[in-house]
Structure formats: C-alpha cells, structure tokens
C-alpha cells in the first residue's frame, strides 16, 4: 500500500470511530504527517484525493477557521466521475438516463408511500374497524420539509423563463422529491446521475426550437408528479415520473425513445421526426401494434396500454400488457339527480386524463380509443366533457350505447377464456349501469352473435338515490333490493340462458366483493382473475359490506378509497344478480375476471369490432 493510501485508510478509521466528523477541520499537514508517520507530500496527495471524493473543502484565510474542512457531498463527486466516464465513452448517456428513471421512479413511489402511511390525524378510539391499538406512524420531519421545498421550487419555476435558472430549479425539485423518500443513498445517486449528464441536457435544450412550450409542459408534468406524491398515490407517482423523464430526453434528442444515444452532431428535430410512428405504420398480421384504451365510467377512469397482434385468421390477441391503471374520479357524481356533470367531477377527470396522456406519450402507443359510458349517456352537458377530452387527449371520445358497452365488455372478457368454458353469462356492474351478455367463451366470442342487455342499476346510482344513510337503514336496504330485483328479472327474462355453463363477474365491484368473500387482505386483480367463488360466500360478504359503516369499510385494505361509499350498493347488486341467476340456471358459483370493457377497447383497435 502506498503512503498516501495509508493516510486515507487512517482518516477513514478516524471517521468510523468518530474522532473526525463532517463540519470539523482536518489537523494541519504537519500534524497529520507526524500522527501517521509519513512524509508531508503523502499527506498532500491524500488530501487531493479527499477533495476529489467530495470529503474536504479548503477554507481560506488564517486562524482557527482556516485549513481543510471535512464535508460529505457524495453526489457531486460521484457525478463528476460519471460525467468524465460518459465523456470518454465508458458509460453511455442512455444507460445513465435509464438508471435515473429507475432511481427517480422509486423515489417518487416511496415519497408518496411516506404520505400514504402517515394519517393526517389520530383516529378516535372505536372509529376504525379492526383497530388493534397499534401506535399511529408519524411522518419524519425531513420528509415533510423536503416536500415543502419541492412545492416552493415549483412556484419558483412558474416565475422564471431563463433556461439556465429553470434547469437548476428542475434539478433541485427532483432532488427534493428524492430526499422526501427518506433514503440518503438514493438521493446521492440521483444527484450524481443528474450531475453526470447535465452538460448533454443543457446542449440539447439550447437546440430546442420552442423552449417556452417545453418549459410549460415540464411545469405541468412536475405538478402532476408532485400532486400524486402529496395524495399518497405511489404507483401513479412512479409512472408519471418515468413518463416525464423518458419523454423529456426523447423530445430533446438527448436519448432516443429506443434508448440509443443520438449522434453528438445530429439535428434534434430530425431525430424526433425519425422516431415518429403513425397508426398507418401498424404492421400486418402477426406484427404487434402498441395501442391504448381509456374507459370513462361513472366511477372510475381507467387506462390500458398493450401490444396487440392478429393471428393468421385475423383474430386479435393481447401479446403484452404494458400498463394498466385505474383512478376513482366519480365522473357521474350527482348525475342521477341533476342530469348534469358537475364542474368538480369534470376537473377531477381532467387531472387524471392529463396524467394518462403523459403515460401514452412515454409508452409510444400508436392508436388510442376512449369510450364514455353511463354518466355521459345521462348527462345533458356532455359537450363539456367532449371538449375537455378533445383539448387534453387530442381526439374525441365515443359515447357508447348500453348495448355497445355490453358487447365490447364481453369481447374483452370472453376472448381470452378457454373455449371449453362453453356458453357464458358475463355481468359487469358499473357505477351507473349493469351490463348482462350471453355468448361463447374463447376466440369465437369475437364473431359470434351475442345477447346483450343494459340495466339502469349501478353502485353510484343506487347509493345516491336510495342508500343515503351511514350505514343504510333497513328500509333503504329493502327499497334498494326491490329495485335491483326488478331490474335483474327484466334482464334475465330478455336473455336466453339455455346452455349457460359459467357466470363471470367483471370489473372493480366484483373484484372487491370477491376479495372480501375469499378473505384477501388486499385487492390484487391479477390474483383474483379467474378465481371461482361460491355464491353463498358472495352473499355473506355483500351483506357485511352493506351493513357496515363507511368508517369500517375504509379500514378494509381491499376497498379502494373511491369505492368506500358505494361498495355496499355494488355488493348488493352482485348478490341479488347471482340469486336470480341461480333460480333460473342452478349455477351456485361465479368466476371473477380482471378483463372487461377496457380490454375490449384495446382488442377493437386490431380488428373491426364495433
């Protein structure tokens, strides 16, 4: 070991033992040489290494404050090393960007998790179902301070048009979110990676034809990420962060959308044009095409991005599911009573749709189909919704009829099921309506004639019109059951149930009640997909949900916050539907499915489905 390395080892030992600490000063050069019994030149060489590592800083002047001060700035030193290795070609900028996406997505998710796991205030004794008396978690003060700093940086970015200042504030904003996740190593890694690629970013930004437009977009995306963190939506925050970073580097030409670093001398606009993909470029039979479906329901706004392809016979199939997400926006709130979409509901929907547009841009989807269902069919001011979607998504949504909704939902559910399941009855309980469809399982569902009925009973509609108390009174429950039974009778009378072998219940209401019936602690749609549940267990779970208070439901981890007030009605619809089916067919069980209208929308983009 060389002499300067011995000095470094001894200083490291002193740091570990606490004899030295950041903020303090290193002993003078002569004192270190005598302490470690080395030449002063070796001490000077060791100090230069420590400066490069971001561990000491020279304090100018004279007296007790002069000399080498111990510091700890790992991000700066690691970033310098990364930048040099990138310049030398040892590290590809594209790889640094990909690593940054991983680190920042993790940071955003965990910063949101800190919020989600910290209640705003203690719950009074006895107010929460299943309270075990455990102490409430408290949020670290550093996390709250980091989020406050991030909010202040957003405001500062709103007030500047200077490119250099904006990029500096941008860097500090991303670092603040990483610090809000509470992991110092991750924060240092992020600082290092941004420092390592900042010169490439700065050069690419200078070449942009319209920096103000880019800055405005970055502000919107920053706000979307921050709002997701503040709301405790970890998965959403991670996806938005990933879309934000990938979209920025792709659009500036710093890194191509396929992850390949463009030539240092290439034209930014030219690179962007070469990467543009249009719907007309979607390939022939057998070649996957990336598409997306958006379902604007009464209660939830849902997104699915997938790669689809056609078999030799033209049958569409999902090759790979890229992204599936749902958010409760309650678009149909109050529509049953007022006949209008409220301003608040439109605003909630717009915010989520803007997030989805960021995901679509990052995913590279070449075709998108958005459909609206019951709430839009009932609203007199649907034009306001259409205008909002057009300005945000760049295209108009389709307002499906009840029959179209039923058929597309059946296609999405049945097409991927084994043909051996035979004839199916698919029940889709939404917020404003319930769809009933009879047809065959398997690929034959795409071409076979179907029977479809749409009824005006949904979890939101029943709750707002009848189940208004908390918990619902006996009279309210009886009124709701009479209404539901009448609609179930009408639907099943209109359908030919001859030969039906399986009943499949789809979408969020069915999955939530199924999770309760099967004793699941969390709502995992993929675990629940195709699970079989006895009808009597559905009846028991639905009864418990219906008679519970909203506070009790909110304490159940498988009930999403946006379903807390309406899941009692949804469970009652499912329970009474299965009772009516059993009376007519003798079937005493139901299959759950995570495939529904959203999947039908995606499949329709690869074929001529209506």
C-alpha positions as CSV (number, residue, x, y, z in Angstrom):
1,X,0.0,0.0,0.0
2,X,1.4,3.4,-1.0
3,X,1.9,6.0,1.7
4,X,-1.0,8.3,0.6
5,X,-3.3,5.3,0.7
6,X,-2.2,4.6,4.3
7,X,-3.1,8.2,5.2
8,X,-6.6,7.7,3.6
9,X,-7.1,4.4,5.5
10,X,-6.2,6.1,8.8
11,X,-8.5,9.0,8.2
12,X,-11.3,6.6,7.3
13,X,-10.7,4.8,10.6
14,X,-10.9,8.1,12.4
15,X,-14.2,8.9,10.7
16,X,-15.6,5.5,11.6
17,X,-14.6,5.9,15.2
18,X,-16.0,9.4,15.5
19,X,-12.6,11.0,16.1
20,X,-13.3,13.1,12.9
21,X,-16.7,14.2,11.6
22,X,-18.1,16.4,8.8
23,X,-18.0,20.0,9.8
24,X,-14.8,19.7,11.7
25,X,-11.3,20.5,10.4
26,X,-8.5,18.1,9.5
27,X,-5.4,18.6,11.6
28,X,-2.7,20.6,9.9
29,X,-0.5,18.9,7.3
30,X,2.5,18.7,9.6
31,X,0.4,17.2,12.4
32,X,-1.1,14.6,10.1
33,X,2.4,13.7,8.8
34,X,3.6,13.2,12.4
35,X,0.5,11.3,13.5
36,X,0.6,8.9,10.6
37,X,4.4,8.8,10.3
38,X,4.5,9.7,6.6
39,X,6.0,12.4,4.5
40,X,4.1,15.6,4.1
41,X,3.9,15.1,0.4
42,X,1.9,11.9,1.0
43,X,-0.5,13.9,3.2
44,X,-0.9,16.4,0.4
45,X,-1.6,13.7,-2.1
46,X,-4.2,12.1,0.2
47,X,-5.9,15.5,0.8
48,X,-6.2,15.9,-3.0
49,X,-7.9,12.6,-3.3
50,X,-10.3,13.6,-0.5
51,X,-11.1,16.8,-2.3
52,X,-12.0,14.8,-5.5
53,X,-14.2,12.5,-3.4
54,X,-16.1,15.4,-2.0
55,X,-14.9,14.8,1.6
56,X,-12.9,18.0,2.3
57,X,-13.0,21.7,1.2
58,X,-10.2,24.2,1.6
59,X,-11.2,27.0,4.0
60,X,-9.2,30.2,3.0
61,X,-7.9,32.7,5.4
62,X,-5.9,32.4,8.6
63,X,-6.5,31.5,12.2
64,X,-8.7,28.7,13.7
65,X,-11.2,28.7,10.8
66,X,-8.6,28.2,8.1
67,X,-7.5,24.8,6.7
68,X,-9.2,21.7,5.3
69,X,-12.8,21.3,6.5
70,X,-14.4,17.8,6.4
71,X,-17.6,17.7,4.4
72,X,-19.8,14.9,2.8
73,X,-21.0,15.6,-0.7
74,X,-21.2,12.2,-2.4
75,X,-23.5,13.3,-5.2
76,X,-21.1,15.9,-6.5
77,X,-18.0,13.6,-6.5
78,X,-19.8,10.6,-8.0
79,X,-21.4,12.8,-10.6
80,X,-18.1,14.2,-11.7
81,X,-16.8,10.7,-12.2
82,X,-19.9,9.7,-14.1
83,X,-19.5,12.8,-16.4
84,X,-15.9,12.0,-17.2
85,X,-16.6,8.4,-17.9
86,X,-19.5,9.4,-20.1
87,X,-17.3,11.8,-22.0
88,X,-14.7,9.1,-22.5
89,X,-17.3,6.7,-23.8
90,X,-17.1,4.3,-20.9
91,X,-20.7,5.0,-19.9
92,X,-23.5,5.5,-22.4
93,X,-25.7,8.5,-21.6
94,X,-28.7,6.3,-22.5
95,X,-27.7,3.9,-19.7
96,X,-27.4,6.8,-17.2
97,X,-30.8,8.1,-18.2
98,X,-32.3,4.6,-17.8
99,X,-30.7,4.3,-14.3
100,X,-32.1,7.7,-13.5
101,X,-35.6,6.6,-14.4
102,X,-35.2,3.6,-12.0
103,X,-34.0,5.7,-9.2
104,X,-36.4,8.6,-9.6
105,X,-39.4,6.3,-10.1
106,X,-38.5,4.5,-6.8
107,X,-38.1,7.9,-5.1
108,X,-41.4,9.2,-6.2
109,X,-43.2,6.0,-5.2
110,X,-41.6,5.9,-1.8
111,X,-42.1,9.6,-1.1
112,X,-45.8,9.0,-1.8
113,X,-45.7,6.0,0.4
114,X,-44.5,8.1,3.3
115,X,-47.6,10.3,2.9
116,X,-49.9,7.3,2.5
117,X,-48.7,5.6,5.6
118,X,-49.0,8.7,7.8
119,X,-52.6,9.5,8.8
120,X,-53.4,13.2,8.9
121,X,-54.7,12.9,12.4
122,X,-55.3,10.1,15.0
123,X,-58.5,8.2,14.6
124,X,-60.7,8.3,17.7
125,X,-61.0,5.1,19.7
126,X,-63.6,2.7,18.2
127,X,-63.9,4.7,15.0
128,X,-61.9,2.3,12.8
129,X,-62.9,-1.3,12.1
130,X,-60.3,-3.8,13.3
131,X,-58.3,-1.3,15.4
132,X,-55.6,-3.2,17.1
133,X,-54.4,-0.4,19.3
134,X,-51.1,-0.1,17.5
135,X,-49.5,3.4,17.7
136,X,-50.1,5.6,14.7
137,X,-47.0,6.0,12.5
138,X,-45.5,9.5,12.4
139,X,-44.0,11.1,9.3
140,X,-40.3,12.1,9.5
141,X,-39.9,15.9,9.7
142,X,-37.3,15.7,7.0
143,X,-39.8,14.2,4.5
144,X,-42.3,16.9,5.1
145,X,-39.6,19.6,4.8
146,X,-38.4,18.1,1.5
147,X,-41.9,18.1,0.1
148,X,-42.4,21.7,1.2
149,X,-39.1,22.6,-0.5
150,X,-40.3,20.9,-3.7
151,X,-43.5,22.9,-3.6
152,X,-41.5,26.1,-3.3
153,X,-39.3,25.1,-6.2
154,X,-42.4,24.5,-8.3
155,X,-43.5,28.1,-7.6
156,X,-40.1,29.4,-8.4
157,X,-40.2,27.5,-11.8
158,X,-43.5,29.2,-12.5
159,X,-41.9,32.5,-12.2
160,X,-38.8,32.1,-14.5
161,X,-38.3,31.9,-18.2
162,X,-34.5,31.8,-18.1
163,X,-33.3,28.4,-19.3
164,X,-30.3,28.0,-17.0
165,X,-32.3,29.0,-13.9
166,X,-35.2,26.8,-14.9
167,X,-32.9,23.7,-15.3
168,X,-31.2,24.5,-12.0
169,X,-34.6,24.7,-10.2
170,X,-35.7,21.5,-12.1
171,X,-32.6,19.7,-10.7
172,X,-33.3,20.9,-7.2
173,X,-37.0,19.8,-7.5
174,X,-36.1,16.3,-8.4
175,X,-33.6,16.1,-5.7
176,X,-36.1,17.3,-3.1
177,X,-38.5,14.5,-4.1
178,X,-35.7,12.0,-3.7
179,X,-35.0,13.4,-0.3
180,X,-38.7,13.1,0.6
181,X,-38.4,9.4,0.1
182,X,-36.0,9.3,3.1
183,X,-33.1,7.4,1.6
184,X,-29.9,9.4,1.6
185,X,-28.1,6.9,-0.6
186,X,-30.8,7.2,-3.3
187,X,-30.7,11.0,-3.1
188,X,-26.9,11.0,-3.5
189,X,-27.2,8.6,-6.5
190,X,-29.8,10.8,-8.1
191,X,-27.7,13.9,-7.6
192,X,-24.7,12.1,-9.1
193,X,-26.6,10.9,-12.2
194,X,-28.0,14.3,-12.9
195,X,-24.6,15.9,-12.5
196,X,-23.1,13.3,-14.9
197,X,-25.5,14.2,-17.7
198,X,-26.3,17.9,-17.2
199,X,-24.0,19.1,-19.9
200,X,-25.7,16.9,-22.5
201,X,-29.1,18.1,-21.3
202,X,-28.1,21.7,-21.5
203,X,-26.8,21.4,-25.0
204,X,-29.9,19.6,-26.2
205,X,-32.2,22.2,-24.6
206,X,-30.3,25.0,-26.3
207,X,-31.2,23.4,-29.7
208,X,-34.9,23.2,-29.0
209,X,-37.0,25.3,-31.4
210,X,-39.6,26.3,-28.7
211,X,-38.2,26.3,-25.2
212,X,-41.2,28.1,-23.6
213,X,-43.5,25.4,-24.8
214,X,-41.2,22.7,-23.4
215,X,-40.9,24.6,-20.1
216,X,-44.7,24.8,-19.9
217,X,-45.0,21.1,-20.4
218,X,-42.4,20.3,-17.8
219,X,-44.2,22.5,-15.3
220,X,-47.4,20.6,-15.9
221,X,-45.7,17.2,-15.5
222,X,-43.9,18.4,-12.4
223,X,-47.2,19.4,-10.9
224,X,-48.7,16.0,-11.8
225,X,-45.9,14.1,-10.1
226,X,-46.0,16.3,-7.1
227,X,-49.8,16.0,-6.7
228,X,-49.5,12.2,-6.9
229,X,-46.9,12.3,-4.2
230,X,-49.0,14.6,-2.0
231,X,-52.0,12.4,-2.5
232,X,-50.1,9.3,-1.5
233,X,-50.5,7.6,-4.9
234,X,-47.2,5.8,-5.1
235,X,-47.7,3.7,-8.2
236,X,-49.1,6.7,-10.1
237,X,-46.2,9.0,-9.0
238,X,-43.7,6.4,-10.2
239,X,-45.4,6.0,-13.6
240,X,-45.7,9.8,-14.1
241,X,-42.1,10.3,-13.1
242,X,-40.9,7.6,-15.6
243,X,-43.1,9.2,-18.4
244,X,-41.8,12.7,-17.5
245,X,-38.1,11.7,-17.7
246,X,-38.3,9.5,-20.8
247,X,-40.5,12.0,-22.6
248,X,-38.1,14.8,-21.9
249,X,-35.0,13.0,-23.1
250,X,-36.8,11.7,-26.2
251,X,-38.2,15.1,-27.2
252,X,-34.9,16.9,-26.7
253,X,-33.0,14.3,-28.6
254,X,-30.6,13.6,-25.7
255,X,-31.6,10.0,-25.8
256,X,-33.8,8.4,-28.5
257,X,-37.1,6.7,-27.5
258,X,-35.5,3.4,-28.2
259,X,-32.8,4.1,-25.6
260,X,-30.0,4.7,-28.1
261,X,-27.9,7.8,-27.7
262,X,-28.1,10.0,-30.8
263,X,-25.1,11.4,-32.5
264,X,-23.5,14.4,-30.9
265,X,-23.8,16.2,-34.2
266,X,-27.4,15.2,-35.1
267,X,-30.3,17.5,-35.5
268,X,-32.8,17.4,-32.7
269,X,-35.8,18.0,-34.8
270,X,-34.7,15.5,-37.4
271,X,-34.2,12.8,-34.7
272,X,-37.7,13.4,-33.4
273,X,-39.2,13.2,-36.8
274,X,-37.4,9.8,-37.5
275,X,-38.9,8.4,-34.3
276,X,-42.5,9.4,-35.0
277,X,-44.8,6.4,-35.5
278,X,-48.2,6.8,-37.0
279,X,-51.2,4.5,-37.0
280,X,-50.7,3.7,-40.6
281,X,-47.4,2.1,-39.8
282,X,-49.0,-0.6,-37.7
283,X,-47.9,-3.9,-39.1
284,X,-49.6,-6.7,-40.9
285,X,-51.0,-9.9,-39.5
286,X,-48.7,-11.2,-36.8
287,X,-46.8,-8.0,-36.2
288,X,-47.6,-6.4,-32.7
289,X,-49.0,-2.9,-32.6
290,X,-49.0,-0.8,-29.4
291,X,-52.4,0.6,-28.7
292,X,-54.3,2.0,-25.7
293,X,-57.9,2.1,-24.4
294,X,-59.4,4.6,-22.0
295,X,-62.7,3.8,-20.2
296,X,-64.5,6.8,-18.7
297,X,-67.0,5.1,-16.4
298,X,-69.4,6.6,-13.9
299,X,-67.0,6.0,-11.0
300,X,-63.5,5.3,-12.4
301,X,-61.3,6.5,-15.3
302,X,-59.2,3.5,-16.5
303,X,-56.3,3.1,-18.9
304,X,-54.8,0.1,-20.6
305,X,-51.7,0.2,-22.9
306,X,-51.0,-3.1,-24.6
307,X,-49.3,-4.7,-27.6
308,X,-51.8,-6.5,-29.8
309,X,-51.4,-8.6,-32.9
310,X,-53.6,-10.7,-35.2
311,X,-53.4,-14.4,-35.7
312,X,-53.4,-15.9,-39.2
313,X,-57.2,-16.0,-39.2
314,X,-57.3,-12.3,-38.2
315,X,-58.2,-12.9,-34.5
316,X,-56.8,-10.2,-32.3
317,X,-54.9,-11.1,-29.2
318,X,-53.0,-9.2,-26.5
319,X,-49.3,-10.0,-26.8
320,X,-48.1,-8.0,-23.9
321,X,-49.8,-5.8,-21.3
322,X,-47.7,-2.7,-20.9
323,X,-49.6,-0.6,-18.4
324,X,-53.0,-0.9,-16.6
325,X,-54.3,1.7,-14.2
326,X,-57.5,3.0,-12.7
327,X,-58.3,6.1,-10.7
328,X,-61.6,6.8,-9.0
329,X,-62.8,10.2,-10.3
330,X,-66.6,9.8,-9.8
331,X,-67.4,11.4,-13.1
332,X,-71.1,10.6,-12.6
333,X,-71.4,12.1,-9.2
334,X,-74.9,13.7,-8.9
335,X,-75.8,13.0,-12.5
336,X,-78.7,10.8,-11.5
337,X,-80.2,13.7,-9.5
338,X,-79.3,16.7,-11.6
339,X,-78.8,15.3,-15.1
340,X,-75.5,17.2,-15.4
341,X,-71.8,16.5,-14.9
342,X,-70.5,18.7,-12.1
343,X,-67.6,21.1,-12.6
344,X,-65.7,19.3,-9.8
345,X,-66.2,15.9,-11.5
346,X,-65.0,17.3,-14.8
347,X,-61.9,18.8,-13.1
348,X,-61.1,15.5,-11.3
349,X,-61.4,13.6,-14.6
350,X,-59.3,16.2,-16.5
351,X,-56.4,15.9,-13.9
352,X,-56.3,12.1,-14.3
353,X,-56.7,12.2,-18.1
354,X,-53.7,14.6,-18.2
355,X,-51.7,12.0,-16.3
356,X,-52.8,9.3,-18.7
357,X,-51.7,11.4,-21.7
358,X,-48.2,11.6,-20.2
359,X,-48.2,7.8,-19.9
360,X,-49.4,7.4,-23.5
361,X,-46.7,9.7,-24.8
362,X,-44.0,7.8,-23.0
363,X,-45.4,4.4,-24.0
364,X,-45.4,5.0,-27.7
365,X,-49.0,3.9,-28.3
366,X,-49.9,4.5,-32.0
367,X,-53.7,4.2,-31.6
368,X,-56.0,5.2,-28.8
369,X,-59.7,4.5,-28.3
370,X,-61.5,6.3,-25.5
371,X,-65.1,5.4,-24.6
372,X,-67.5,7.0,-22.2
373,X,-70.5,5.1,-20.7
374,X,-73.5,5.6,-18.4
375,X,-72.6,9.0,-17.0
376,X,-72.3,10.6,-20.4
377,X,-75.4,8.9,-21.7
378,X,-77.4,10.5,-18.9
379,X,-75.7,14.0,-18.8
380,X,-77.2,17.0,-20.6
381,X,-73.9,18.8,-20.6
382,X,-71.9,16.0,-22.2
383,X,-70.5,18.5,-24.7
384,X,-68.4,20.0,-21.8
385,X,-66.8,16.6,-21.3
386,X,-66.2,16.1,-25.0
387,X,-64.5,19.4,-25.3
388,X,-62.3,18.7,-22.3
389,X,-61.2,15.4,-23.7
390,X,-60.5,16.8,-27.1
391,X,-58.3,19.5,-25.8
392,X,-56.4,17.1,-23.5
393,X,-56.2,13.9,-25.5
394,X,-56.3,15.4,-29.0
395,X,-59.3,13.3,-30.1
396,X,-62.9,12.9,-29.2
397,X,-64.2,10.0,-27.0
398,X,-67.0,7.8,-28.1
399,X,-70.2,7.8,-26.1
400,X,-71.2,4.1,-26.2
401,X,-74.8,2.9,-26.1
402,X,-75.6,0.4,-23.4
403,X,-75.6,-2.4,-25.9
404,X,-72.2,-1.3,-27.3
405,X,-70.8,-1.2,-23.8
406,X,-72.1,-4.7,-23.1
407,X,-70.7,-6.2,-26.3
408,X,-67.3,-4.6,-26.1
409,X,-67.1,-5.7,-22.4
410,X,-68.0,-9.2,-23.3
411,X,-65.3,-9.3,-26.1
412,X,-62.7,-8.1,-23.6
413,X,-63.7,-10.8,-21.0
414,X,-64.5,-13.8,-23.1
415,X,-61.9,-13.7,-25.9
416,X,-59.0,-14.8,-23.6
417,X,-61.0,-17.5,-21.8
418,X,-60.7,-21.2,-22.7
419,X,-63.3,-22.3,-25.3
420,X,-64.0,-25.3,-23.1
421,X,-65.9,-23.0,-20.7
422,X,-68.7,-23.0,-23.2
423,X,-71.6,-20.6,-23.0
424,X,-71.1,-17.7,-20.6
425,X,-73.2,-15.1,-18.8
426,X,-71.0,-12.0,-18.2
427,X,-72.2,-9.5,-15.6
428,X,-70.4,-6.1,-15.5
429,X,-71.5,-3.9,-12.6
430,X,-70.6,-0.3,-13.1
431,X,-71.3,3.0,-11.4
432,X,-74.4,3.9,-13.3
433,X,-75.5,0.7,-15.1
434,X,-75.1,-3.1,-15.1
435,X,-74.5,-4.9,-18.4
436,X,-75.5,-8.6,-19.0
437,X,-74.3,-10.5,-22.0
438,X,-74.6,-14.2,-23.1
439,X,-72.2,-15.7,-25.6
440,X,-69.4,-18.3,-26.1
441,X,-66.0,-18.3,-24.4
442,X,-62.8,-18.2,-26.3
443,X,-61.9,-16.5,-29.7
444,X,-65.3,-17.4,-31.0
445,X,-66.7,-14.6,-28.9
446,X,-65.3,-12.1,-31.4
447,X,-67.5,-13.2,-34.2
448,X,-70.5,-15.0,-32.6
449,X,-73.9,-13.4,-32.2
450,X,-74.4,-12.2,-28.7
451,X,-77.4,-11.3,-26.5
452,X,-76.8,-8.1,-24.5
453,X,-78.9,-6.1,-22.1
454,X,-78.1,-2.9,-20.2
455,X,-79.9,-2.1,-17.0
456,X,-80.0,1.2,-15.1
457,X,-78.7,-0.1,-11.8
458,X,-75.1,0.8,-10.7
459,X,-73.2,1.2,-7.5
460,X,-73.2,5.0,-7.6
461,X,-76.8,5.4,-8.9
462,X,-78.2,3.1,-6.1
463,X,-76.2,4.8,-3.4
464,X,-77.1,8.3,-4.4
465,X,-80.8,7.5,-4.9
466,X,-81.5,5.1,-2.1
467,X,-78.7,4.1,0.2
468,X,-78.0,7.5,1.6
469,X,-77.6,6.8,5.3
470,X,-74.5,5.6,7.0
471,X,-75.0,2.7,7.4
472,X,-78.1,2.2,5.2
473,X,-81.3,1.8,7.2
474,X,-83.4,-1.4,7.0
475,X,-85.9,0.5,4.9
476,X,-83.3,1.8,2.5
477,X,-81.8,-1.7,2.0
478,X,-85.3,-3.1,1.3
479,X,-86.1,-0.4,-1.2
480,X,-82.7,-1.0,-3.0
481,X,-83.3,-4.7,-3.1
482,X,-86.7,-4.3,-4.6
483,X,-85.4,-2.0,-7.3
484,X,-82.4,-4.3,-8.1
485,X,-84.6,-7.5,-8.1
486,X,-86.9,-5.9,-10.7
487,X,-84.0,-5.0,-13.0
488,X,-82.4,-8.4,-12.6
489,X,-85.7,-10.1,-13.5
490,X,-86.2,-7.9,-16.6
491,X,-82.6,-8.5,-17.8
492,X,-82.7,-12.3,-17.3
493,X,-86.1,-12.6,-18.9
494,X,-84.8,-10.9,-22.0
495,X,-81.8,-13.3,-22.2
496,X,-81.8,-16.9,-23.3
497,X,-79.9,-18.7,-20.6
498,X,-80.1,-22.1,-22.2
499,X,-76.8,-23.9,-22.1
500,X,-75.0,-21.3,-19.9
501,X,-72.3,-23.1,-18.0
502,X,-70.4,-20.3,-16.4
503,X,-71.2,-16.9,-14.8
504,X,-68.4,-14.4,-14.9
505,X,-68.5,-11.1,-12.9
506,X,-66.0,-8.5,-14.0
507,X,-64.5,-5.1,-13.0
508,X,-63.9,-3.3,-9.7
509,X,-67.1,-4.0,-7.8
510,X,-67.0,-7.8,-8.5
511,X,-63.2,-8.0,-7.7
512,X,-63.7,-6.0,-4.4
513,X,-66.6,-8.2,-3.2
514,X,-64.7,-11.3,-4.3
515,X,-61.7,-10.2,-2.3
516,X,-63.9,-9.9,0.8
517,X,-65.5,-13.3,0.1
518,X,-62.2,-15.0,-0.3
519,X,-60.7,-13.4,2.8
520,X,-58.0,-11.4,1.0
521,X,-56.2,-8.7,2.8
522,X,-55.5,-6.6,-0.3
523,X,-57.2,-6.0,-3.7
524,X,-54.9,-7.7,-6.2
525,X,-56.8,-8.0,-9.5
526,X,-54.3,-10.4,-11.0
527,X,-54.5,-12.8,-8.1
528,X,-58.3,-12.7,-8.2
529,X,-58.5,-13.1,-12.0
530,X,-60.4,-16.3,-12.9
531,X,-60.9,-17.2,-9.2
532,X,-64.1,-19.2,-8.5
533,X,-66.2,-18.1,-5.6
534,X,-69.3,-19.8,-4.2
535,X,-72.4,-17.7,-4.3
536,X,-73.2,-18.1,-0.6
537,X,-69.8,-16.5,0.2
538,X,-70.6,-13.6,-2.1
539,X,-73.9,-13.1,-0.3
540,X,-72.2,-13.1,3.1
541,X,-69.5,-10.6,2.0
542,X,-72.1,-8.3,0.3
543,X,-74.3,-8.3,3.4
544,X,-71.3,-7.4,5.7
545,X,-70.3,-4.5,3.3
546,X,-73.8,-3.2,3.0
547,X,-74.5,-3.1,6.8
548,X,-71.0,-1.7,7.7
549,X,-70.4,2.0,8.3
550,X,-68.2,3.9,5.9
551,X,-65.5,4.1,8.5
552,X,-65.4,0.4,8.8
553,X,-65.2,-0.1,5.0
554,X,-62.4,2.5,4.8
555,X,-60.4,0.4,7.2
556,X,-60.6,-2.6,4.9
557,X,-57.5,-2.5,2.7
558,X,-59.1,-4.2,-0.3
559,X,-61.7,-1.4,-0.6
560,X,-60.2,1.5,-2.6
561,X,-60.9,4.9,-1.1
562,X,-63.2,5.9,-4.1
563,X,-65.4,2.8,-3.5
564,X,-65.9,3.1,0.2
565,X,-69.3,4.8,0.0
566,X,-70.6,2.8,-3.0
567,X,-69.3,-0.8,-2.5
568,X,-72.3,-1.6,-0.3
569,X,-74.7,-1.0,-3.2
570,X,-72.3,-2.7,-5.6
571,X,-72.2,-5.8,-3.4
572,X,-76.0,-5.9,-3.2
573,X,-76.3,-5.8,-7.0
574,X,-73.9,-8.7,-7.4
575,X,-75.6,-10.7,-4.6
576,X,-79.1,-10.3,-6.0
577,X,-77.9,-10.9,-9.6
578,X,-76.4,-14.2,-8.5
579,X,-79.5,-15.2,-6.6
580,X,-81.6,-14.5,-9.7
581,X,-79.2,-16.5,-11.9
582,X,-79.2,-19.5,-9.5
583,X,-83.0,-19.6,-9.6
584,X,-83.0,-19.9,-13.4
585,X,-79.9,-22.0,-14.0
586,X,-79.0,-23.7,-10.8
587,X,-75.4,-22.2,-11.0
588,X,-74.1,-21.6,-7.5
589,X,-70.7,-20.0,-8.1
590,X,-69.2,-17.1,-10.0
591,X,-65.9,-16.6,-11.7
592,X,-64.1,-13.3,-11.3
593,X,-62.4,-11.5,-14.1
594,X,-60.0,-8.6,-14.5
595,X,-60.7,-8.4,-18.2
596,X,-63.6,-6.3,-19.3
597,X,-64.6,-3.3,-21.4
598,X,-61.1,-1.8,-21.3
599,X,-59.7,-4.9,-22.8
600,X,-62.5,-4.9,-25.4
601,X,-61.5,-1.4,-26.5
602,X,-57.9,-2.5,-26.9
603,X,-58.8,-5.5,-29.0
604,X,-61.1,-3.5,-31.1
605,X,-58.2,-1.4,-32.4
606,X,-56.7,-4.5,-34.0
607,X,-59.9,-5.7,-35.8
608,X,-63.3,-4.4,-36.9
609,X,-65.1,-4.7,-33.5
610,X,-67.9,-2.2,-33.1
